[in-house]
Amino acid sequence: MRVLVVGGSGFLGRAVCRRGVDAGLSVVGTFHAGDIAVPGVHARRLDVTDRAAVRALVAEVRPDAVVGTPYRYDDWAVTADGAAHVAVAAAEAGARLVHVSSDALHAGRPTPYADDDPPTPVHAYGAAKAAAETTVRAVDPGAAVVRTSLILGEGSKQIQLCRDALAGRAVLFSDELRCPIDVTDLADAVLELVASPYAGLLNVAGPDAVSRAELGLLVAARFGLDAAGLTTTTGAAVGLSRPLDVRLDSSRAAGLLRTRLRGVHELLAH
């Protein structure tokens, strides 16, 4: 099977490329500014905002499946338009599409979000992810759309943020609740979906809900760092513009997938 990973130089994209190669797949990964640096991956430069370039590359590669992971937090053209271009090109090629979305498209509430809950974005990034989902599902109703949460692992920006907060260079919020997932678990889940007929929305996140502040303490314990300098506050107190409580209920994925989605307490155990 030939798999095209769009956004293969990103944190998740590299993991999907690496795990795909390990599984014996033929993997083509795209990059724009950063190197993929995964042995065995055929790397191709691509600007996802260029619709013609996306269509041309997919037509040339002729993948059996496309995994869409590209995003840029403050760039609608990459996050929303780019996803649309990938979906159209994949559909034209008759390729299976797995699109990676985010819990950031929810507004936040006291109860966890189910797989099929509609988007309720409250900031620009969430709106871009919601628009991407809408287009993907309209273009290809058979696509799998994965909603995930904070991604952990070696090189994770989330772990680095916690390290910065422990060193007094950042602040973590005690009321911002998420369900972190390991990057390898997520990559394996995505590749399972590549080979499955599953269509529609699927929450793929860890089973443990923790606040950013709690994650900082877990990182401190895991790496033997002093937690005394950790500065915390609440998003409500500072008027945080992004959603706060966006826990995902991933029980459907846990029952569907062979990949075990480990919780953050297990991932950061001593």
MOQUI-V229836 format. One record per backbone hydrogen bond with DSSP energy under -1.0 kcal/mol. CO is the residue of the C=O (numbers start at 1). NH is the residue of the N-H. If there is no record, write none. Layout:
# MOQUI-V229836
CO|NH  CO|NH
This chain:
# MOQUI-V229836
1|26  2|64  2|65  3|28  4|67  5|30  6|69  7|10  10|14  11|15  12|16  13|17  14|18  15|19  16|20  17|21  18|22  19|23  20|25  21|24  26|3  27|42  28|5  29|44  30|8  31|46  38|41  42|29  44|31  47|50  50|54  51|55  52|56  53|57  54|58  55|59  56|60  57|61  58|62  64|96  65|4  66|98  67|6  68|100  72|75  75|79  76|80  76|81  77|82  80|84  81|85  82|86  83|87  84|88  85|89  86|90  87|91  88|92  89|93  90|95  96|66  97|144  98|68  99|146  102|105  103|106  105|120  113|249  114|117  123|127  124|128  125|129  126|130  127|131  128|132  129|133  130|134  131|135  132|136  133|137  134|138  135|139  136|140  140|143  143|200  144|99  145|202  146|101  147|204  148|103  150|181  152|183  153|156  156|160  157|161  158|162  159|163  160|164  161|165  162|166  163|167  164|169  165|168  172|233  173|213  176|212  177|246  178|210  179|206  181|152  182|186  183|187  184|188  185|189  186|190  187|191  188|192  189|193  190|194  191|195  193|196  200|145  202|147  210|178  211|215  212|216  213|217  214|218  215|219  216|220  217|221  218|222  219|223  220|225  227|230  231|172  233|174  234|238  235|240  244|246  245|109  247|113  250|254  251|255  252|256  253|257  260|262  263|267  264|268  266|269
